[in-house]
């Protein structure tokens, strides 16, 4: 051990332990530096927040980036990577699905077509639970499937409540057009997202398929954060909008089951 070794790399113990903890424990501290309000950090900020030395943080960040748990932007700032978000989504979705199940079943009995629960993952809607029927209207979603957030009603709800930098990344990127009704223009999409935030739901007629309408509302946790979107996909006809009320009631029920305070 040289005199220049950092404090958290001294006093090695069994299984790679050190005075600053094991290699694994330091990696966890590095990952824990990314709180819900911290979308991106510099390596120096990660080191300060984690209490891990700058040299060790730099090496760990490089390895975590290689593994896909973190990612480094063009500005050299570090963000949660796709693989880390996927792991977090899997862990969170189990409790979310359990809380949502009875409300999804009730909603499905009302709408008689498709009901699904989705979370935001890498600017896409990830479907974590889905109920359907053999003769239901066409639906592009599937369990474990992904849809671009800008095109789906659930994705629009999640995007509307996502951090500003996530919305800006979607607005600046390429947006696939599924039908003539799909909103791809950045200015129109920005206005639509503001309307969804203000109105409390998304109603999208023919955005993914001409024969289907998507209705979605936010699901909130005990801290009031939007953690999922509850969606009903019904025929794109004159009766579609009549399902908005039932959808919103069900979404509030899921939110209450997660500990959210009544609106």
C-alpha positions as CSV (number, residue, x, y, z in Angstrom):
1,X,0.0,0.0,0.0
2,X,1.5,3.3,-1.1
3,X,1.4,6.5,0.8
4,X,-0.8,8.0,-1.9
5,X,-3.6,5.5,-1.6
6,X,-7.0,7.0,-0.7
7,X,-8.5,6.6,2.7
8,X,-11.3,4.4,1.5
9,X,-8.9,1.9,-0.1
10,X,-6.8,1.2,3.0
11,X,-7.0,-1.5,5.7
12,X,-8.1,-4.2,3.3
13,X,-10.0,-7.0,4.9
14,X,-11.6,-10.3,3.9
15,X,-13.5,-10.5,0.7
16,X,-12.2,-7.2,-0.6
17,X,-13.3,-5.3,2.5
18,X,-11.8,-2.0,3.3
19,X,-12.1,0.8,5.9
20,X,-14.6,2.3,3.5
21,X,-16.5,-0.9,3.0
22,X,-16.4,-3.7,0.4
23,X,-16.1,-2.9,-3.2
24,X,-19.8,-3.8,-3.5
25,X,-20.8,-1.5,-0.7
26,X,-18.9,1.4,-2.3
27,X,-20.6,0.7,-5.6
28,X,-24.0,0.9,-3.9
29,X,-23.0,4.2,-2.3
30,X,-22.1,5.5,-5.8
31,X,-25.4,4.4,-7.2
32,X,-27.3,5.9,-4.2
33,X,-25.8,9.3,-5.0
34,X,-28.5,9.5,-7.7
35,X,-31.6,10.6,-5.9
36,X,-35.0,11.1,-7.5
37,X,-34.3,14.8,-8.0
38,X,-30.8,14.3,-9.4
39,X,-31.1,13.3,-13.1
40,X,-27.4,13.8,-13.8
41,X,-24.2,14.3,-11.8
42,X,-20.5,14.9,-12.4
43,X,-18.0,12.4,-11.1
44,X,-16.9,15.0,-8.5
45,X,-20.5,15.4,-7.3
46,X,-20.9,11.6,-7.1
47,X,-17.8,11.3,-5.0
48,X,-18.9,14.0,-2.6
49,X,-22.4,12.6,-2.2
50,X,-21.2,9.0,-1.8
51,X,-18.3,9.7,0.4
52,X,-16.1,7.5,-1.9
53,X,-12.7,8.9,-3.0
54,X,-12.5,10.7,-6.3
55,X,-10.1,8.1,-7.7
56,X,-12.3,5.1,-6.7
57,X,-15.5,6.9,-7.8
58,X,-13.9,7.5,-11.2
59,X,-13.0,3.9,-11.7
60,X,-16.4,2.6,-10.4
61,X,-18.3,5.0,-12.7
62,X,-16.3,3.7,-15.7
63,X,-17.1,0.1,-14.8
64,X,-20.8,0.9,-14.1
65,X,-21.0,2.7,-17.5
66,X,-19.4,-0.4,-19.2
67,X,-22.1,-2.6,-17.5
68,X,-24.9,-0.3,-18.6
69,X,-25.9,0.6,-15.0
70,X,-24.8,4.2,-15.6
71,X,-24.4,6.2,-18.8
72,X,-22.3,9.2,-19.6
73,X,-23.7,12.0,-21.7
74,X,-21.9,14.2,-24.2
75,X,-21.6,16.8,-21.4
76,X,-19.6,14.1,-19.4
77,X,-22.2,14.1,-16.7
78,X,-23.4,10.7,-15.5
79,X,-27.0,9.4,-15.4
80,X,-28.8,6.2,-14.5
81,X,-28.3,3.8,-17.4
82,X,-30.9,1.7,-19.2
83,X,-29.9,-1.5,-17.4
84,X,-30.3,0.1,-14.0
85,X,-33.7,1.5,-14.9
86,X,-34.8,-1.9,-16.1
87,X,-33.7,-3.5,-12.8
88,X,-35.5,-0.8,-10.8
89,X,-38.6,-1.2,-12.9
90,X,-38.7,-5.0,-12.3
91,X,-38.3,-4.6,-8.6
92,X,-40.9,-1.8,-8.3
93,X,-43.4,-3.4,-10.7
94,X,-44.2,-6.4,-8.5
95,X,-45.7,-4.3,-5.7
96,X,-47.3,-2.0,-8.3
97,X,-49.0,-4.9,-10.1
98,X,-50.3,-6.3,-6.8
99,X,-51.8,-3.0,-5.8
100,X,-53.3,-2.4,-9.2
101,X,-54.8,-5.9,-9.9
102,X,-58.2,-5.5,-8.3
103,X,-58.8,-2.0,-9.9
104,X,-57.6,-3.3,-13.3
105,X,-60.1,-6.2,-13.0
106,X,-63.0,-3.8,-12.2
107,X,-62.0,-1.5,-15.0
108,X,-61.7,-4.3,-17.5
109,X,-65.2,-5.5,-16.5
110,X,-66.5,-2.0,-17.4
111,X,-64.6,-1.3,-20.7
112,X,-64.6,-4.9,-21.9
113,X,-61.5,-4.4,-24.1
114,X,-57.9,-3.8,-23.0
115,X,-56.5,-2.5,-19.7
116,X,-52.8,-2.1,-19.0
117,X,-50.4,-0.7,-16.5
118,X,-47.2,0.9,-17.7
119,X,-44.1,2.6,-16.5
120,X,-41.7,4.9,-18.2
121,X,-38.4,3.3,-19.3
122,X,-36.0,5.1,-21.6
123,X,-38.6,7.4,-23.0
124,X,-40.9,4.4,-23.8
125,X,-44.0,3.0,-22.2
126,X,-43.1,-0.4,-20.7
127,X,-46.3,-2.5,-20.1
128,X,-45.9,-4.3,-16.8
129,X,-49.5,-5.8,-16.6
130,X,-52.2,-6.3,-19.1
131,X,-55.8,-7.6,-19.2
132,X,-57.6,-8.3,-22.5
133,X,-60.4,-10.2,-24.2
134,X,-60.5,-12.4,-27.3
135,X,-62.8,-10.1,-29.2
136,X,-61.3,-6.8,-28.0
137,X,-60.3,-4.0,-30.4
138,X,-56.8,-4.0,-31.9
139,X,-54.1,-3.0,-29.4
140,X,-50.4,-2.6,-30.2
141,X,-49.3,-3.1,-26.6
142,X,-48.4,-6.5,-25.0
143,X,-47.2,-7.6,-21.6
144,X,-43.5,-6.7,-21.3
145,X,-43.7,-4.7,-24.6
146,X,-42.7,-1.1,-25.2
147,X,-44.3,1.7,-27.1
148,X,-42.9,5.2,-27.8
149,X,-44.1,7.5,-25.1
150,X,-45.1,10.3,-27.5
151,X,-47.6,8.0,-29.3
152,X,-49.4,6.2,-26.5
153,X,-51.9,7.6,-24.1
154,X,-50.1,6.0,-21.1
155,X,-46.7,7.2,-22.4
156,X,-48.0,10.8,-22.7
157,X,-49.2,10.7,-19.1
158,X,-45.8,9.5,-17.9
159,X,-43.9,11.9,-20.2
160,X,-46.1,14.8,-19.0
161,X,-45.0,14.1,-15.4
162,X,-41.4,13.1,-16.2
163,X,-38.3,15.3,-15.4
164,X,-38.0,18.2,-17.8
165,X,-34.8,16.8,-19.3
166,X,-36.6,13.6,-20.2
167,X,-39.3,15.5,-22.0
168,X,-36.8,17.7,-23.8
169,X,-34.8,14.6,-25.0
170,X,-38.0,13.2,-26.5
171,X,-38.9,16.6,-28.1
172,X,-35.5,16.9,-29.6
173,X,-35.3,13.3,-30.9
174,X,-36.9,11.3,-33.7
175,X,-40.6,10.5,-33.2
176,X,-42.2,7.7,-35.1
177,X,-45.5,8.3,-36.8
178,X,-48.0,5.4,-36.6
179,X,-51.1,7.1,-38.0
180,X,-52.1,10.5,-39.3
181,X,-53.3,11.3,-35.8
182,X,-49.9,10.6,-34.1
183,X,-48.5,13.8,-32.7
184,X,-44.9,14.2,-33.8
185,X,-44.5,18.0,-34.2
186,X,-42.5,19.3,-31.2
187,X,-44.7,22.4,-30.6
188,X,-47.9,20.4,-30.7
189,X,-46.5,17.7,-28.5
190,X,-45.3,20.2,-25.9
191,X,-48.9,21.7,-25.9
192,X,-50.4,18.2,-25.6
193,X,-48.2,17.3,-22.6
194,X,-49.2,20.5,-20.9
195,X,-52.9,19.7,-21.5
196,X,-52.4,16.2,-20.0
197,X,-50.7,17.6,-16.9
198,X,-53.5,20.2,-16.5
199,X,-56.4,17.9,-17.2
200,X,-55.2,14.8,-15.4
201,X,-55.6,12.3,-18.2
202,X,-54.7,11.6,-21.8
203,X,-57.3,10.8,-24.5
204,X,-55.8,9.7,-27.8
205,X,-58.0,8.7,-30.7
206,X,-56.2,6.7,-33.3
207,X,-52.7,7.7,-32.3
208,X,-51.3,4.2,-32.6
209,X,-54.0,2.5,-34.7
210,X,-57.0,4.1,-36.4
211,X,-59.5,1.8,-34.9
212,X,-58.4,2.2,-31.3
213,X,-58.6,5.0,-28.7
214,X,-56.3,5.1,-25.7
215,X,-57.3,6.7,-22.4
216,X,-54.8,7.0,-19.6
217,X,-54.5,8.5,-16.1
218,X,-51.5,8.8,-13.7
219,X,-50.9,6.5,-10.8
220,X,-49.2,8.2,-7.8
221,X,-47.2,6.8,-4.9
222,X,-47.3,7.9,-1.2
223,X,-44.9,10.8,-2.0
224,X,-47.3,12.0,-4.7
225,X,-44.9,11.0,-7.6
226,X,-46.4,9.7,-10.8
227,X,-45.0,6.1,-10.9
228,X,-47.2,4.5,-13.5
229,X,-50.0,5.1,-16.0
230,X,-53.3,3.1,-16.1
231,X,-54.6,2.8,-19.6
232,X,-57.8,1.5,-21.3
233,X,-57.7,0.8,-25.0
234,X,-61.2,0.9,-26.5
235,X,-62.8,1.2,-30.0
236,X,-62.3,4.6,-31.5
237,X,-65.9,5.5,-31.8
238,X,-68.5,7.9,-30.3
239,X,-68.6,6.0,-27.0
240,X,-64.8,6.1,-26.3
241,X,-64.8,9.3,-24.3
242,X,-67.5,7.9,-22.0
243,X,-64.8,5.6,-20.5
244,X,-62.7,8.4,-19.1
245,X,-64.5,8.7,-15.8
246,X,-64.2,5.0,-15.0
247,X,-60.5,5.0,-16.0
248,X,-59.7,8.0,-13.7
249,X,-61.6,6.4,-10.8
250,X,-59.6,3.2,-11.2
251,X,-56.3,5.1,-11.4
252,X,-57.1,7.0,-8.2
253,X,-57.9,3.7,-6.5
254,X,-54.5,2.3,-7.4
255,X,-52.9,5.4,-6.1
256,X,-54.7,5.1,-2.8
257,X,-53.5,1.5,-2.6
258,X,-50.0,2.8,-3.0
259,X,-50.5,5.2,-0.1
260,X,-51.2,8.4,-2.1
261,X,-53.5,10.9,-0.4
262,X,-56.9,11.5,-2.0
263,X,-56.8,14.4,-4.5
